[in-house]
Amino acid sequence: MATVRQQRQGAGSGMRVRQARLARAWTLAELGRRAGYSAAQVSRYERGLAPLTDVTVIRRFAHALELSVEDFGLAPAPALPGSRPAARGSLPGLPGSTVVREEPREGENVRRRRLLANLAATASLPLVGAGGARTQASGDLLVARVRDAMLGLDDAPPTTTTTRLRGALAVAMGDYHAGSYGALAERLPRLVAAGHALADDTASAEHQALLAEVYVLTTRMLIKLDDVQLGWMAADRARVTAHAGNSPLVAAEAARNLAVLARKAGWHEQAMRIALDAADHPTLQGSSPRFAAERGLLLQSAAYTAARARDRDGMRELTDEAAAIAARLGGVVLRDHGGGFGPTTVTLHRISAENAAGDPGAAIAAARTITPATLPTVERRCRYFTDIATAYAHWGRRDQSLHALLNAERCSPEEIHTRPAVRALVSGLLVGSRTTPELRALAARCAIT
């Protein structure tokens, strides 16, 4: 565990990063792209929510910002044996300015390939520290690897068959429902690369639809990890490929993700229109239970948007409409792209929506109608407990909120230690007038100081 001095140094380093970034007029995303982190993680380092004390991480920020490591209180890296002195010269058009210029060397392409390999290896190293720091790093690693796969930066995209890709997607979906972020950091980038390789080779509608399913799952994870910028890119690709693959269910799920991202941006009217237009689309009006289930899920998304806009009546009206669809279906309807829809699903969303609408009492009342052990996946059980924790926190009942968070952690440690929204909730509980050993221990496991 970091000492108080190290924690203060980490906070100071984060402030130094922020000052240097603003001086260059860079966004969080731009610095993240240069340093190999998500914009959300850069923000956490700058604000001191994640102490910037790891030497490797500091050196990466220093390199990206073209700063000396001494600015962060580190000793300069020793010169490599046999290294040549750099030649100095003037920048064209700027008299008197100087720039370090490398002398030409043999095997420049080989040297560049080695440099890229070393950067990739550095990016894949877990942060040193407690278990919470490692699971937090798995989220950053997942985002970094997915980003590179989406940009086509894999050295050799794997070739596969339709059957194998479907099987791999099913395994990744299982990881998602189990809250296994570390496993997804390995599987999801390979799925993206393999999906593109297959779709690009054949351009068939079936393969486009399969790639769209990969991007739907990718978008879900990026939303959970609060990487909105990359999430927009993934969601748009899901939408385009779903339409190319003539897959109305996957297109509707892509629309649902787009509505979530629009809501996160504060575009409540647009988020509502996206969800309701998708629910009313002619392709979802058939008698298939799966189509009805998708309409119900889109109505729930619209209901949550209404809650965020403080339209409590609209939220409850839309939730009741989704509940009516669930009642007519008479049970849980499983969906090809993961999860299900039924009365319990509607109640789970009602808990979140009542929280967002500012009525934690109604959220807790809805939660009491659910037996968590009956929820079908680890991810849903974890969401149930974190929603309860949020409601109790809004209600000012810190002990009950902590109890719910500990229950969620028992369901999925990676979900609690990695998700920015949950970690922010833990940080909020720490700000109160008193803390408990249990809360401090949870914060330590989440790498929150």
Rosetta blueprint (number, residue, H / E / L):
1 M L
2 A L
3 T L
4 V H
5 R H
6 Q H
7 Q H
8 R H
9 Q H
10 G H
11 A H
12 G H
13 S H
14 G H
15 M H
16 R H
17 V H
18 R H
19 Q H
20 A H
21 R H
22 L H
23 A H
24 R L
25 A L
26 W L
27 T L
28 L H
29 A H
30 E H
31 L H
32 G H
33 R H
34 R H
35 A H
36 G L
37 Y L
38 S L
39 A H
40 A H
41 Q H
42 V H
43 S H
44 R H
45 Y H
46 E H
47 R H
48 G L
49 L L
50 A L
51 P L
52 L L
53 T L
54 D L
55 V H
56 T H
57 V H
58 I H
59 R H
60 R H
61 F H
62 A H
63 H H
64 A H
65 L H
66 E L
67 L L
68 S L
69 V H
70 E H
71 D H
72 F H
73 G L
74 L L
75 A L
76 P L
77 A L
78 P L
79 A L
80 L L
81 P L
82 G L
83 S L
84 R L
85 P L
86 A L
87 A E
88 R E
89 G E
90 S E
91 L L
92 P L
93 G L
94 L L
95 P L
96 G L
97 S L
98 T E
99 V E
100 V E
101 R E
102 E L
103 E L
104 P L
105 R L
106 E L
107 G L
108 E H
109 N H
110 V H
111 R H
112 R H
113 R H
114 R H
115 L H
116 L H
117 A H
118 N H
119 L H
120 A H
121 A H
122 T H
123 A H
124 S L
125 L L
126 P L
127 L L
128 V L
129 G L
130 A L
131 G H
132 G H
133 A H
134 R H
135 T H
136 Q H
137 A H
138 S H
139 G H
140 D H
141 L H
142 L H
143 V H
144 A H
145 R H
146 V H
147 R H
148 D H
149 A H
150 M H
151 L L
152 G L
153 L L
154 D L
155 D L
156 A L
157 P L
158 P L
159 T L
160 T L
161 T L
162 T H
163 T H
164 R H
165 L H
166 R H
167 G H
168 A H
169 L H
170 A H
171 V H
172 A H
173 M H
174 G H
175 D H
176 Y H
177 H H
178 A H
179 G L
180 S L
181 Y H
182 G H
183 A H
184 L H
185 A H
186 E H
187 R H
188 L H
189 P H
190 R H
191 L H
192 V H
193 A H
194 A H
195 G H
196 H H
197 A H
198 L H
199 A H
200 D H
201 D H
202 T H
203 A L
204 S L
205 A H
206 E H
207 H H
208 Q H
209 A H
210 L H
211 L H
212 A H
213 E H
214 V H
215 Y H
216 V H
217 L H
218 T H
219 T H
220 R H
221 M H
222 L H
223 I H
224 K H
225 L L
226 D L
227 D L
228 V H
229 Q H
230 L H
231 G H
232 W H
233 M H
234 A H
235 A H
236 D H
237 R H
238 A H
239 R H
240 V H
241 T H
242 A H
243 H H
244 A H
245 G L
246 N L
247 S L
248 P H
249 L H
250 V H
251 A H
252 A H
253 E H
254 A H
255 A H
256 R H
257 N H
258 L H
259 A H
260 V H
261 L H
262 A H
263 R H
264 K H
265 A L
266 G L
267 W L
268 H H
269 E H
270 Q H
271 A H
272 M H
273 R H
274 I H
275 A H
276 L H
277 D H
278 A H
279 A H
280 D L
281 H L
282 P H
283 T H
284 L H
285 Q L
286 G L
287 S L
288 S L
289 P H
290 R H
291 F H
292 A H
293 A H
294 E H
295 R H
296 G H
297 L H
298 L H
299 L H
300 Q H
301 S H
302 A H
303 A H
304 Y H
305 T H
306 A H
307 A H
308 R H
309 A L
310 R L
311 D L
312 R H
313 D H
314 G H
315 M H
316 R H
317 E H
318 L H
319 T H
320 D H
321 E H
322 A H
323 A H
324 A H
325 I H
326 A H
327 A H
328 R H
329 L H
330 G L
331 G L
332 V L
333 V E
334 L E
335 R L
336 D L
337 H L
338 G L
339 G L
340 G E
341 F E
342 G L
343 P H
344 T H
345 T H
346 V H
347 T H
348 L H
349 H H
350 R H
351 I H
352 S H
353 A H
354 E H
355 N H
356 A H
357 A L
358 G L
359 D L
360 P H
361 G H
362 A H
363 A H
364 I H
365 A H
366 A H
367 A H
368 R L
369 T L
370 I L
371 T L
372 P H
373 A H
374 T H
375 L L
376 P L
377 T L
378 V H
379 E H
380 R H
381 R H
382 C H
383 R H
384 Y H
385 F H
386 T H
387 D H
388 I H
389 A H
390 T H
391 A H
392 Y H
393 A H
394 H H
395 W H
396 G L
397 R L
398 R H
399 D H
400 Q H
401 S H
402 L H
403 H H
404 A H
405 L H
406 L H
407 N H
408 A H
409 E H
410 R H
411 C H
412 S L
413 P H
414 E H
415 E H
416 I H
417 H H
418 T H
419 R L
420 P H
421 A H
422 V H
423 R H
424 A H
425 L H
426 V H
427 S H
428 G H
429 L H
430 L H
431 V L
432 G L
433 S L
434 R L
435 T L
436 T L
437 P H
438 E H
439 L H
440 R H
441 A H
442 L H
443 A H
444 A H
445 R H
446 C L
447 A L
448 I L
449 T L
